[in-house]
Amino acid sequence: MSFFSSRWIEAPANATVVEAGGLPAGFRAAGVAAGIKPGGVKDFGLLVSDAAQTTSAARFTRSGALAAPVLVTQRHTQLDALRAVVVNSGNANAATGGRGIDDAAKMQGGAAMVCGVGESHVAVASTGVIGVPLPMDCVTQGTMAAFHELRPDGDIDFAEAIRTTDAYPKRVTLDIELSGGTVRLSAQAKGAGMISPGFATLLVFIQTDARLSAAECDLLLGVTVKRSFERVSVDGQLSTSDTVILLASGESGVAVEPQTDDERSFGEALDATLRQLALMVVRDGEGARRIGRVVVRGDHRVVDRVARAVADSALVKTALYGGDPNWGRIIQAVGAALPGAAPLAVDIAIEGIQVCARGARVPHEPDALAAAVQREEVEYEIGVPGEGGETEVFFSDLGHEYVTINADYTT
Protein backbone atom coordinates (compact mmCIF):
# COMPACT_ATOMS: atom_id res chain seq x y z
CA MET A 1 0.00 0.00 0.00
CA SER A 2 1.28 3.47 -0.87
CA PHE A 3 2.11 5.79 2.02
CA PHE A 4 -0.45 8.28 0.71
CA SER A 5 -3.30 5.83 1.15
CA SER A 6 -6.20 8.11 2.16
CA ARG A 7 -8.62 9.59 -0.37
CA TRP A 8 -8.49 12.77 1.72
CA ILE A 9 -4.78 13.34 1.10
CA GLU A 10 -3.44 14.26 -2.33
CA ALA A 11 0.03 12.84 -2.93
CA PRO A 12 2.46 15.64 -3.90
CA ALA A 13 3.20 15.57 -7.63
CA ASN A 14 6.87 16.45 -7.21
CA ALA A 15 7.70 13.81 -4.59
CA THR A 16 8.55 10.11 -4.69
CA VAL A 17 8.16 7.79 -1.72
CA VAL A 18 11.38 5.91 -0.93
CA GLU A 19 10.00 2.59 0.28
CA ALA A 20 13.28 1.43 1.79
CA GLY A 21 13.46 4.50 3.99
CA GLY A 22 16.67 6.28 4.85
CA LEU A 23 17.46 9.68 6.31
CA PRO A 24 18.36 12.88 4.48
CA ALA A 25 22.03 13.77 4.05
CA GLY A 26 23.71 14.74 7.30
CA PHE A 27 21.47 12.71 9.60
CA ARG A 28 21.98 9.50 11.56
CA ALA A 29 19.58 7.72 13.88
CA ALA A 30 19.24 4.60 16.00
CA GLY A 31 16.71 2.75 18.08
CA VAL A 32 17.70 0.24 20.77
CA ALA A 33 16.35 -1.72 23.72
CA ALA A 34 17.37 0.06 26.92
CA GLY A 35 15.25 -1.96 29.36
CA ILE A 36 12.66 0.74 30.08
CA LYS A 37 9.99 -1.53 28.60
CA PRO A 38 9.99 -5.26 29.38
CA GLY A 39 10.67 -7.99 26.88
CA GLY A 40 13.75 -6.59 25.19
CA VAL A 41 11.80 -4.38 22.78
CA LYS A 42 13.23 -1.16 21.37
CA ASP A 43 12.43 1.76 23.68
CA PHE A 44 15.22 4.32 23.25
CA GLY A 45 16.04 6.47 20.23
CA LEU A 46 18.73 8.91 19.23
CA LEU A 47 18.71 11.21 16.19
CA VAL A 48 21.54 13.56 15.27
CA SER A 49 22.47 15.95 12.51
CA ASP A 50 26.20 16.12 11.82
CA ALA A 51 25.81 19.48 10.04
CA ALA A 52 26.81 22.48 12.15
CA GLN A 53 24.49 24.77 10.15
CA THR A 54 21.35 22.77 11.03
CA THR A 55 18.23 24.85 11.59
CA SER A 56 15.07 23.74 13.34
CA ALA A 57 11.62 24.52 14.70
CA ALA A 58 9.38 22.88 17.29
CA ARG A 59 5.83 22.76 18.59
CA PHE A 60 4.62 21.38 21.93
CA THR A 61 1.50 20.44 23.85
CA ARG A 62 -0.60 23.18 25.42
CA SER A 63 -1.29 21.08 28.50
CA GLY A 64 -1.03 22.71 31.90
CA ALA A 65 0.71 19.58 33.19
CA LEU A 66 3.82 19.57 31.01
CA ALA A 67 6.13 16.59 31.17
CA ALA A 68 9.70 17.23 32.34
CA PRO A 69 11.26 16.67 28.88
CA VAL A 70 8.95 19.30 27.37
CA LEU A 71 9.87 21.79 30.10
CA VAL A 72 13.59 21.14 29.71
CA THR A 73 13.44 21.38 25.92
CA GLN A 74 11.41 24.59 25.97
CA ARG A 75 13.53 26.30 28.63
CA HIS A 76 17.03 25.11 27.93
CA THR A 77 17.38 24.61 24.19
CA GLN A 78 17.83 26.76 21.11
CA LEU A 79 14.64 25.72 19.34
CA ASP A 80 15.87 27.26 16.08
CA ALA A 81 19.21 25.42 16.13
CA LEU A 82 18.62 21.91 17.42
CA ARG A 83 21.10 19.26 16.31
CA ALA A 84 19.92 16.13 18.13
CA VAL A 85 16.89 14.46 19.68
CA VAL A 86 17.00 11.88 22.47
CA VAL A 87 13.75 10.04 23.17
CA ASN A 88 12.45 7.10 25.17
CA SER A 89 9.17 5.21 25.22
CA GLY A 90 7.60 3.30 28.10
CA ASN A 91 7.86 6.19 30.58
CA ALA A 92 6.58 9.75 30.06
CA ASN A 93 8.67 11.32 32.84
CA ALA A 94 5.56 13.40 33.59
CA ALA A 95 4.22 14.37 37.03
CA THR A 96 7.62 13.41 38.47
CA GLY A 97 8.45 16.71 40.16
CA GLY A 98 11.95 18.07 40.59
CA ARG A 99 13.48 14.65 40.10
CA GLY A 100 11.85 14.45 36.68
CA ILE A 101 13.38 17.78 35.63
CA ASP A 102 16.81 16.63 36.82
CA ASP A 103 16.44 13.31 34.99
CA ALA A 104 15.41 15.02 31.74
CA ALA A 105 18.40 17.35 32.05
CA LYS A 106 20.73 14.38 32.62
CA MET A 107 19.21 12.62 29.61
CA GLN A 108 19.89 15.76 27.56
CA GLY A 109 23.44 16.06 28.86
CA GLY A 110 24.28 12.43 28.13
CA ALA A 111 23.06 12.73 24.55
CA ALA A 112 24.95 15.98 24.06
CA MET A 113 28.16 14.38 25.26
CA VAL A 114 28.04 11.33 22.97
CA CYS A 115 26.84 13.34 19.96
CA GLY A 116 29.46 16.03 20.43
CA VAL A 117 27.04 18.97 20.50
CA GLY A 118 26.09 21.52 23.13
CA GLU A 119 23.30 20.67 25.54
CA SER A 120 21.25 23.60 24.24
CA HIS A 121 21.15 21.88 20.83
CA VAL A 122 19.56 18.65 22.15
CA ALA A 123 15.80 18.14 22.45
CA VAL A 124 14.45 15.59 24.93
CA ALA A 125 11.21 13.64 24.59
CA SER A 126 9.59 10.84 26.58
CA THR A 127 6.34 8.94 26.17
CA GLY A 128 4.60 6.26 28.21
CA VAL A 129 3.22 5.88 31.70
CA ILE A 130 2.72 9.10 33.69
CA GLY A 131 3.81 9.51 37.31
CA VAL A 132 6.66 6.98 37.41
CA PRO A 133 10.30 8.09 37.76
CA LEU A 134 12.47 7.48 34.74
CA PRO A 135 14.94 4.60 35.30
CA MET A 136 18.15 6.52 34.69
CA ASP A 137 20.39 3.47 34.57
CA CYS A 138 18.42 2.37 31.52
CA VAL A 139 18.73 5.86 30.03
CA THR A 140 22.51 5.81 30.45
CA GLN A 141 22.80 2.37 28.87
CA GLY A 142 20.41 3.34 26.10
CA THR A 143 22.31 6.50 25.25
CA MET A 144 25.60 4.65 24.78
CA ALA A 145 24.01 1.76 22.91
CA ALA A 146 22.13 4.09 20.56
CA PHE A 147 25.24 6.18 19.90
CA HIS A 148 27.12 3.10 18.72
CA GLU A 149 24.20 2.15 16.44
CA LEU A 150 23.80 5.53 14.74
CA ARG A 151 23.58 5.19 10.94
CA PRO A 152 21.99 6.96 7.95
CA ASP A 153 19.34 4.24 7.61
CA GLY A 154 18.55 4.11 11.32
CA ASP A 155 15.15 5.76 10.87
CA ILE A 156 13.40 2.38 10.82
CA ASP A 157 14.74 1.36 14.24
CA PHE A 158 14.19 4.90 15.55
CA ALA A 159 10.52 4.80 14.52
CA GLU A 160 10.15 1.45 16.25
CA ALA A 161 11.75 2.70 19.47
CA ILE A 162 9.32 5.59 20.02
CA ARG A 163 6.16 3.43 19.97
CA THR A 164 3.93 2.85 23.01
CA THR A 165 0.44 1.49 22.27
CA ASP A 166 0.97 2.02 18.54
CA ALA A 167 0.04 -1.05 16.52
CA TYR A 168 2.78 -0.27 14.02
CA PRO A 169 5.60 2.23 13.45
CA LYS A 170 4.76 5.34 11.43
CA ARG A 171 7.46 6.66 9.14
CA VAL A 172 8.12 7.82 5.59
CA THR A 173 10.95 9.00 3.36
CA LEU A 174 10.35 11.20 0.31
CA ASP A 175 12.61 12.55 -2.42
CA ILE A 176 11.32 15.95 -3.56
CA GLU A 177 12.25 17.52 -6.89
CA LEU A 178 12.95 21.26 -6.66
CA SER A 179 14.40 23.66 -9.21
CA GLY A 180 17.85 23.45 -7.65
CA GLY A 181 17.91 19.67 -7.33
CA THR A 182 16.52 16.84 -5.21
CA VAL A 183 16.03 17.12 -1.48
CA ARG A 184 15.01 14.38 0.92
CA LEU A 185 12.33 14.57 3.60
CA SER A 186 11.83 11.89 6.26
CA ALA A 187 9.56 11.71 9.28
CA GLN A 188 8.81 9.35 12.16
CA ALA A 189 5.72 9.59 14.36
CA LYS A 190 4.07 7.82 17.25
CA GLY A 191 0.57 8.16 18.59
CA ALA A 192 -2.58 6.09 19.00
CA GLY A 193 -4.36 7.30 22.16
CA MET A 194 -4.67 10.47 24.25
CA ILE A 195 -5.16 12.38 20.99
CA SER A 196 -6.75 15.90 21.00
CA PRO A 197 -7.52 18.73 21.25
CA GLY A 198 -4.18 20.22 20.27
CA PHE A 199 -1.75 17.50 19.44
CA ALA A 200 -1.82 14.12 21.09
CA THR A 201 0.32 11.65 22.99
CA LEU A 202 2.21 12.44 19.92
CA LEU A 203 5.89 12.55 19.05
CA VAL A 204 6.84 13.56 15.52
CA PHE A 205 10.35 14.09 14.23
CA ILE A 206 10.92 15.46 10.71
CA GLN A 207 14.22 15.76 8.89
CA THR A 208 15.27 17.31 5.58
CA ASP A 209 18.55 18.08 3.87
CA ALA A 210 17.04 21.16 2.20
CA ARG A 211 18.65 24.42 3.22
CA LEU A 212 16.06 26.33 5.24
CA SER A 213 16.46 29.39 7.39
CA ALA A 214 15.30 29.08 10.98
CA ALA A 215 12.43 31.45 10.19
CA GLU A 216 11.40 29.34 7.21
CA CYS A 217 11.49 26.19 9.34
CA ASP A 218 9.22 27.82 11.89
CA LEU A 219 6.79 29.12 9.26
CA LEU A 220 6.50 25.82 7.41
CA LEU A 221 6.13 23.75 10.57
CA GLY A 222 3.56 26.10 12.06
CA VAL A 223 1.36 26.09 8.96
CA THR A 224 1.52 22.35 8.36
CA VAL A 225 0.99 21.34 12.00
CA LYS A 226 -2.19 23.41 12.08
CA ARG A 227 -3.49 21.40 9.09
CA SER A 228 -2.44 18.01 10.41
CA PHE A 229 -1.74 17.20 14.05
CA GLU A 230 -4.04 19.97 15.30
CA ARG A 231 -6.89 18.50 13.22
CA VAL A 232 -7.11 15.02 14.77
CA SER A 233 -8.90 13.33 17.65
CA VAL A 234 -8.97 9.79 18.97
CA ASP A 235 -10.41 10.33 22.44
CA GLY A 236 -10.44 14.07 23.12
CA GLN A 237 -7.64 13.79 25.70
CA LEU A 238 -4.73 16.27 25.78
CA SER A 239 -1.33 14.77 26.48
CA THR A 240 1.45 16.01 28.73
CA SER A 241 4.18 15.17 26.24
CA ASP A 242 3.33 16.23 22.67
CA THR A 243 6.39 17.28 20.68
CA VAL A 244 6.86 17.95 16.96
CA ILE A 245 10.35 18.89 15.72
CA LEU A 246 11.61 19.79 12.24
CA LEU A 247 15.36 19.66 11.56
CA ALA A 248 17.00 20.92 8.34
CA SER A 249 20.65 19.98 7.78
CA GLY A 250 21.11 21.92 4.53
CA GLU A 251 23.46 19.18 3.31
CA SER A 252 21.77 18.87 -0.11
CA GLY A 253 22.93 22.39 -0.94
CA VAL A 254 19.45 23.15 -2.30
CA ALA A 255 18.08 26.32 -0.73
CA VAL A 256 14.35 26.84 -0.22
CA GLU A 257 13.77 30.57 -0.33
CA PRO A 258 10.64 32.36 0.88
CA GLN A 259 7.89 33.15 -1.64
CA THR A 260 9.30 30.96 -4.41
CA ASP A 261 7.98 28.00 -6.37
CA ASP A 262 10.39 25.80 -4.42
CA GLU A 263 8.88 26.95 -1.14
CA ARG A 264 5.43 26.08 -2.44
CA SER A 265 6.56 22.66 -3.71
CA PHE A 266 8.44 21.78 -0.54
CA GLY A 267 5.59 23.07 1.60
CA GLU A 268 3.03 20.99 -0.29
CA ALA A 269 5.12 17.84 0.19
CA LEU A 270 5.60 18.57 3.90
CA ASP A 271 1.90 19.33 4.31
CA ALA A 272 0.77 16.11 2.61
CA THR A 273 3.28 14.08 4.61
CA LEU A 274 2.17 15.41 7.98
CA ARG A 275 -1.52 15.11 7.11
CA GLN A 276 -1.06 11.47 6.12
CA LEU A 277 0.94 10.77 9.29
CA ALA A 278 -1.84 12.42 11.31
CA LEU A 279 -4.37 10.14 9.63
CA MET A 280 -2.20 7.14 10.45
CA VAL A 281 -2.31 8.17 14.10
CA VAL A 282 -6.10 8.39 13.94
CA ARG A 283 -6.41 5.09 12.08
CA ASP A 284 -4.23 3.39 14.71
CA GLY A 285 -6.57 4.79 17.38
CA GLU A 286 -6.15 1.96 19.94
CA GLY A 287 -8.48 -0.58 18.39
CA ALA A 288 -10.06 1.70 15.80
CA ARG A 289 -12.03 0.09 12.98
CA ARG A 290 -12.93 3.20 10.98
CA ILE A 291 -11.92 6.84 10.75
CA GLY A 292 -14.12 9.83 10.08
CA ARG A 293 -13.66 13.29 8.64
CA VAL A 294 -16.06 16.01 9.74
CA VAL A 295 -16.19 19.17 7.65
CA VAL A 296 -18.12 22.11 9.10
CA ARG A 297 -19.10 25.27 7.21
CA GLY A 298 -20.81 28.38 8.53
CA ASP A 299 -20.10 31.06 11.12
CA HIS A 300 -16.33 31.36 11.46
CA ARG A 301 -16.68 31.83 15.19
CA VAL A 302 -18.22 28.40 15.81
CA VAL A 303 -17.13 25.97 13.07
CA ASP A 304 -14.11 24.67 14.96
CA ARG A 305 -16.12 24.22 18.15
CA VAL A 306 -18.77 22.24 16.27
CA ALA A 307 -16.24 20.05 14.44
CA ARG A 308 -14.47 19.13 17.66
CA ALA A 309 -17.74 18.43 19.44
CA VAL A 310 -18.66 15.93 16.73
CA ALA A 311 -15.19 14.39 16.52
CA ASP A 312 -14.95 13.96 20.31
CA SER A 313 -18.50 12.71 20.86
CA ALA A 314 -18.53 9.20 22.30
CA LEU A 315 -21.94 8.65 20.71
CA VAL A 316 -20.75 9.65 17.24
CA LYS A 317 -17.59 7.60 17.63
CA THR A 318 -19.36 4.44 18.76
CA ALA A 319 -21.86 4.79 15.90
CA LEU A 320 -18.91 5.05 13.51
CA TYR A 321 -17.36 1.93 15.03
CA GLY A 322 -20.57 -0.03 14.56
CA GLY A 323 -21.27 1.28 11.06
CA ASP A 324 -24.54 2.72 12.39
CA PRO A 325 -25.96 5.54 10.19
CA ASN A 326 -27.61 7.21 13.19
CA TRP A 327 -27.25 10.88 12.26
CA GLY A 328 -29.14 11.81 15.43
CA ARG A 329 -25.80 11.32 17.20
CA ILE A 330 -24.36 14.06 15.02
CA ILE A 331 -27.12 16.60 15.52
CA GLN A 332 -26.97 16.15 19.30
CA ALA A 333 -23.23 16.89 19.25
CA VAL A 334 -23.82 20.01 17.13
CA GLY A 335 -26.53 21.14 19.52
CA ALA A 336 -24.27 20.61 22.52
CA ALA A 337 -21.64 22.84 20.88
CA LEU A 338 -24.20 25.60 20.20
CA PRO A 339 -26.47 25.80 23.24
CA GLY A 340 -29.23 28.38 23.11
CA ALA A 341 -29.30 28.48 19.32
CA ALA A 342 -32.69 26.74 19.06
CA PRO A 343 -34.23 26.11 16.69
CA LEU A 344 -30.92 25.17 15.12
CA ALA A 345 -30.95 25.25 11.32
CA VAL A 346 -28.28 22.63 10.68
CA ASP A 347 -27.57 20.67 7.50
CA ILE A 348 -25.97 17.20 7.63
CA ALA A 349 -24.71 14.95 4.85
CA ILE A 350 -22.98 11.59 5.30
CA GLU A 351 -20.82 10.41 2.40
CA GLY A 352 -22.62 12.90 0.19
CA ILE A 353 -26.09 11.69 1.19
CA GLN A 354 -28.08 14.55 2.75
CA VAL A 355 -29.99 13.40 5.81
CA CYS A 356 -30.89 16.71 7.46
CA ALA A 357 -31.70 20.18 6.12
CA ARG A 358 -32.29 23.21 8.38
CA GLY A 359 -32.70 20.91 11.35
CA ALA A 360 -35.23 18.53 9.81
CA ARG A 361 -34.95 15.06 8.31
CA VAL A 362 -34.50 14.81 4.55
CA PRO A 363 -35.94 11.70 2.84
CA HIS A 364 -33.10 9.47 1.71
CA GLU A 365 -32.41 5.89 0.73
CA PRO A 366 -31.60 4.08 4.01
CA ASP A 367 -29.86 1.14 2.34
CA ALA A 368 -27.46 3.45 0.49
CA LEU A 369 -26.67 5.29 3.70
CA ALA A 370 -26.17 2.05 5.63
CA ALA A 371 -23.74 0.84 2.98
CA ALA A 372 -21.83 4.14 2.95
CA VAL A 373 -20.99 4.03 6.65
CA GLN A 374 -19.44 0.57 6.33
CA ARG A 375 -16.40 2.06 4.59
CA GLU A 376 -13.05 2.44 6.32
CA GLU A 377 -13.24 6.21 5.82
CA VAL A 378 -16.53 8.03 6.41
CA GLU A 379 -17.08 11.72 5.72
CA TYR A 380 -19.58 13.95 7.49
CA GLU A 381 -20.46 17.41 6.16
CA ILE A 382 -22.23 19.86 8.44
CA GLY A 383 -23.61 23.30 7.71
CA VAL A 384 -24.46 25.70 10.53
CA PRO A 385 -25.92 29.20 10.26
CA GLY A 386 -23.58 32.01 9.30
CA GLU A 387 -20.72 32.26 6.88
CA GLY A 388 -17.00 32.81 6.48
CA GLY A 389 -15.78 29.65 8.21
CA GLU A 390 -14.79 26.14 7.17
CA THR A 391 -12.79 23.58 9.10
CA GLU A 392 -12.13 19.86 9.31
CA VAL A 393 -11.22 17.32 11.99
CA PHE A 394 -10.17 13.71 11.46
CA PHE A 395 -11.25 11.28 14.16
CA SER A 396 -11.30 7.61 15.01
CA ASP A 397 -14.18 5.48 16.16
CA LEU A 398 -14.48 4.11 19.70
CA GLY A 399 -14.79 0.39 20.31
CA HIS A 400 -14.20 -2.44 22.76
CA GLU A 401 -10.44 -2.66 22.28
CA TYR A 402 -9.90 0.98 23.27
CA VAL A 403 -11.45 0.22 26.67
CA THR A 404 -9.36 -2.94 27.08
CA ILE A 405 -6.07 -1.22 26.17
CA ASN A 406 -6.62 1.69 28.55
CA ALA A 407 -8.11 -0.36 31.37
CA ASP A 408 -4.93 -2.49 31.43
CA TYR A 409 -2.40 0.20 30.47
CA THR A 410 -0.30 0.13 33.66
CA THR A 411 -0.86 -3.51 34.52
C-alpha positions in Angstrom: 0.0 0.0 0.0 1.3 3.5 -0.9 2.1 5.8 2.0 -0.4 8.3 0.7 -3.3 5.8 1.2 -6.2 8.1 2.2 -8.6 9.6 -0.4 -8.5 12.8 1.7 -4.8 13.3 1.1 -3.4 14.3 -2.3 0.0 12.8 -2.9 2.5 15.6 -3.9 3.2 15.6 -7.6 6.9 16.4 -7.2 7.7 13.8 -4.6 8.6 10.1 -4.7 8.2 7.8 -1.7 11.4 5.9 -0.9 10.0 2.6 0.3 13.3 1.4 1.8 13.5 4.5 4.0 16.7 6.3 4.9 17.5 9.7 6.3 18.4 12.9 4.5 22.0 13.8 4.0 23.7 14.7 7.3 21.5 12.7 9.6 22.0 9.5 11.6 19.6 7.7 13.9 19.2 4.6 16.0 16.7 2.8 18.1 17.7 0.2 20.8 16.4 -1.7 23.7 17.4 0.1 26.9 15.2 -2.0 29.4 12.7 0.7 30.1 10.0 -1.5 28.6 10.0 -5.3 29.4 10.7 -8.0 26.9 13.8 -6.6 25.2 11.8 -4.4 22.8 13.2 -1.2 21.4 12.4 1.8 23.7 15.2 4.3 23.2 16.0 6.5 20.2 18.7 8.9 19.2 18.7 11.2 16.2 21.5 13.6 15.3 22.5 16.0 12.5 26.2 16.1 11.8 25.8 19.5 10.0 26.8 22.5 12.2 24.5 24.8 10.1 21.4 22.8 11.0 18.2 24.8 11.6 15.1 23.7 13.3 11.6 24.5 14.7 9.4 22.9 17.3 5.8 22.8 18.6 4.6 21.4 21.9 1.5 20.4 23.9 -0.6 23.2 25.4 -1.3 21.1 28.5 -1.0 22.7 31.9 0.7 19.6 33.2 3.8 19.6 31.0 6.1 16.6 31.2 9.7 17.2 32.3 11.3 16.7 28.9 8.9 19.3 27.4 9.9 21.8 30.1 13.6 21.1 29.7 13.4 21.4 25.9 11.4 24.6 26.0 13.5 26.3 28.6 17.0 25.1 27.9 17.4 24.6 24.2 17.8 26.8 21.1 14.6 25.7 19.3 15.9 27.3 16.1 19.2 25.4 16.1 18.6 21.9 17.4 21.1 19.3 16.3 19.9 16.1 18.1 16.9 14.5 19.7 17.0 11.9 22.5 13.8 10.0 23.2 12.4 7.1 25.2 9.2 5.2 25.2 7.6 3.3 28.1 7.9 6.2 30.6 6.6 9.8 30.1 8.7 11.3 32.8 5.6 13.4 33.6 4.2 14.4 37.0 7.6 13.4 38.5 8.5 16.7 40.2 11.9 18.1 40.6 13.5 14.6 40.1 11.8 14.5 36.7 13.4 17.8 35.6 16.8 16.6 36.8 16.4 13.3 35.0 15.4 15.0 31.7 18.4 17.4 32.1 20.7 14.4 32.6 19.2 12.6 29.6 19.9 15.8 27.6 23.4 16.1 28.9 24.3 12.4 28.1 23.1 12.7 24.6 25.0 16.0 24.1 28.2 14.4 25.3 28.0 11.3 23.0 26.8 13.3 20.0 29.5 16.0 20.4 27.0 19.0 20.5 26.1 21.5 23.1 23.3 20.7 25.5 21.2 23.6 24.2 21.1 21.9 20.8 19.6 18.7 22.2 15.8 18.1 22.4 14.4 15.6 24.9 11.2 13.6 24.6 9.6 10.8 26.6 6.3 8.9 26.2 4.6 6.3 28.2 3.2 5.9 31.7 2.7 9.1 33.7 3.8 9.5 37.3 6.7 7.0 37.4 10.3 8.1 37.8 12.5 7.5 34.7 14.9 4.6 35.3 18.1 6.5 34.7 20.4 3.5 34.6 18.4 2.4 31.5 18.7 5.9 30.0 22.5 5.8 30.4 22.8 2.4 28.9 20.4 3.3 26.1 22.3 6.5 25.3 25.6 4.6 24.8 24.0 1.8 22.9 22.1 4.1 20.6 25.2 6.2 19.9 27.1 3.1 18.7 24.2 2.2 16.4 23.8 5.5 14.7 23.6 5.2 10.9 22.0 7.0 7.9 19.3 4.2 7.6 18.6 4.1 11.3 15.2 5.8 10.9 13.4 2.4 10.8 14.7 1.4 14.2 14.2 4.9 15.5 10.5 4.8 14.5 10.1 1.4 16.3 11.8 2.7 19.5 9.3 5.6 20.0 6.2 3.4 20.0 3.9 2.9 23.0 0.4 1.5 22.3 1.0 2.0 18.5 0.0 -1.1 16.5 2.8 -0.3 14.0 5.6 2.2 13.5 4.8 5.3 11.4 7.5 6.7 9.1 8.1 7.8 5.6 11.0 9.0 3.4 10.4 11.2 0.3 12.6 12.5 -2.4 11.3 15.9 -3.6 12.2 17.5 -6.9 13.0 21.3 -6.7 14.4 23.7 -9.2 17.8 23.5 -7.6 17.9 19.7 -7.3 16.5 16.8 -5.2 16.0 17.1 -1.5 15.0 14.4 0.9 12.3 14.6 3.6 11.8 11.9 6.3 9.6 11.7 9.3 8.8 9.4 12.2 5.7 9.6 14.4 4.1 7.8 17.3 0.6 8.2 18.6 -2.6 6.1 19.0 -4.4 7.3 22.2 -4.7 10.5 24.2 -5.2 12.4 21.0 -6.7 15.9 21.0 -7.5 18.7 21.3 -4.2 20.2 20.3 -1.7 17.5 19.4 -1.8 14.1 21.1 0.3 11.6 23.0 2.2 12.4 19.9 5.9 12.5 19.1 6.8 13.6 15.5 10.3 14.1 14.2 10.9 15.5 10.7 14.2 15.8 8.9 15.3 17.3 5.6 18.6 18.1 3.9 17.0 21.2 2.2 18.7 24.4 3.2 16.1 26.3 5.2 16.5 29.4 7.4 15.3 29.1 11.0 12.4 31.5 10.2 11.4 29.3 7.2 11.5 26.2 9.3 9.2 27.8 11.9 6.8 29.1 9.3 6.5 25.8 7.4 6.1 23.8 10.6 3.6 26.1 12.1 1.4 26.1 9.0 1.5 22.3 8.4 1.0 21.3 12.0 -2.2 23.4 12.1 -3.5 21.4 9.1 -2.4 18.0 10.4 -1.7 17.2 14.0 -4.0 20.0 15.3 -6.9 18.5 13.2 -7.1 15.0 14.8 -8.9 13.3 17.6 -9.0 9.8 19.0 -10.4 10.3 22.4 -10.4 14.1 23.1 -7.6 13.8 25.7 -4.7 16.3 25.8 -1.3 14.8 26.5 1.5 16.0 28.7 4.2 15.2 26.2 3.3 16.2 22.7 6.4 17.3 20.7 6.9 18.0 17.0 10.3 18.9 15.7 11.6 19.8 12.2 15.4 19.7 11.6 17.0 20.9 8.3 20.6 20.0 7.8 21.1 21.9 4.5 23.5 19.2 3.3 21.8 18.9 -0.1 22.9 22.4 -0.9 19.5 23.2 -2.3 18.1 26.3 -0.7 14.3 26.8 -0.2 13.8 30.6 -0.3 10.6 32.4 0.9 7.9 33.1 -1.6 9.3 31.0 -4.4 8.0 28.0 -6.4 10.4 25.8 -4.4 8.9 27.0 -1.1 5.4 26.1 -2.4 6.6 22.7 -3.7 8.4 21.8 -0.5 5.6 23.1 1.6 3.0 21.0 -0.3 5.1 17.8 0.2 5.6 18.6 3.9 1.9 19.3 4.3 0.8 16.1 2.6 3.3 14.1 4.6 2.2 15.4 8.0 -1.5 15.1 7.1 -1.1 11.5 6.1 0.9 10.8 9.3 -1.8 12.4 11.3 -4.4 10.1 9.6 -2.2 7.1 10.4 -2.3 8.2 14.1 -6.1 8.4 13.9 -6.4 5.1 12.1 -4.2 3.4 14.7 -6.6 4.8 17.4 -6.1 2.0 19.9 -8.5 -0.6 18.4 -10.1 1.7 15.8 -12.0 0.1 13.0 -12.9 3.2 11.0 -11.9 6.8 10.7 -14.1 9.8 10.1 -13.7 13.3 8.6 -16.1 16.0 9.7 -16.2 19.2 7.6 -18.1 22.1 9.1 -19.1 25.3 7.2 -20.8 28.4 8.5 -20.1 31.1 11.1 -16.3 31.4 11.5 -16.7 31.8 15.2 -18.2 28.4 15.8 -17.1 26.0 13.1 -14.1 24.7 15.0 -16.1 24.2 18.1 -18.8 22.2 16.3 -16.2 20.1 14.4 -14.5 19.1 17.7 -17.7 18.4 19.4 -18.7 15.9 16.7 -15.2 14.4 16.5 -14.9 14.0 20.3 -18.5 12.7 20.9 -18.5 9.2 22.3 -21.9 8.6 20.7 -20.7 9.7 17.2 -17.6 7.6 17.6 -19.4 4.4 18.8 -21.9 4.8 15.9 -18.9 5.1 13.5 -17.4 1.9 15.0 -20.6 0.0 14.6 -21.3 1.3 11.1 -24.5 2.7 12.4 -26.0 5.5 10.2 -27.6 7.2 13.2 -27.2 10.9 12.3 -29.1 11.8 15.4 -25.8 11.3 17.2 -24.4 14.1 15.0 -27.1 16.6 15.5 -27.0 16.1 19.3 -23.2 16.9 19.2 -23.8 20.0 17.1 -26.5 21.1 19.5 -24.3 20.6 22.5 -21.6 22.8 20.9 -24.2 25.6 20.2 -26.5 25.8 23.2 -29.2 28.4 23.1 -29.3 28.5 19.3 -32.7 26.7 19.1 -34.2 26.1 16.7 -30.9 25.2 15.1 -31.0 25.3 11.3 -28.3 22.6 10.7 -27.6 20.7 7.5 -26.0 17.2 7.6 -24.7 14.9 4.9 -23.0 11.6 5.3 -20.8 10.4 2.4 -22.6 12.9 0.2 -26.1 11.7 1.2 -28.1 14.5 2.7 -30.0 13.4 5.8 -30.9 16.7 7.5 -31.7 20.2 6.1 -32.3 23.2 8.4 -32.7 20.9 11.3 -35.2 18.5 9.8 -34.9 15.1 8.3 -34.5 14.8 4.5 -35.9 11.7 2.8 -33.1 9.5 1.7 -32.4 5.9 0.7 -31.6 4.1 4.0 -29.9 1.1 2.3 -27.5 3.4 0.5 -26.7 5.3 3.7 -26.2 2.1 5.6 -23.7 0.8 3.0 -21.8 4.1 2.9 -21.0 4.0 6.7 -19.4 0.6 6.3 -16.4 2.1 4.6 -13.1 2.4 6.3 -13.2 6.2 5.8 -16.5 8.0 6.4 -17.1 11.7 5.7 -19.6 14.0 7.5 -20.5 17.4 6.2 -22.2 19.9 8.4 -23.6 23.3 7.7 -24.5 25.7 10.5 -25.9 29.2 10.3 -23.6 32.0 9.3 -20.7 32.3 6.9 -17.0 32.8 6.5 -15.8 29.6 8.2 -14.8 26.1 7.2 -12.8 23.6 9.1 -12.1 19.9 9.3 -11.2 17.3 12.0 -10.2 13.7 11.5 -11.2 11.3 14.2 -11.3 7.6 15.0 -14.2 5.5 16.2 -14.5 4.1 19.7 -14.8 0.4 20.3 -14.2 -2.4 22.8 -10.4 -2.7 22.3 -9.9 1.0 23.3 -11.4 0.2 26.7 -9.4 -2.9 27.1 -6.1 -1.2 26.2 -6.6 1.7 28.5 -8.1 -0.4 31.4 -4.9 -2.5 31.4 -2.4 0.2 30.5 -0.3 0.1 33.7 -0.9 -3.5 34.5 
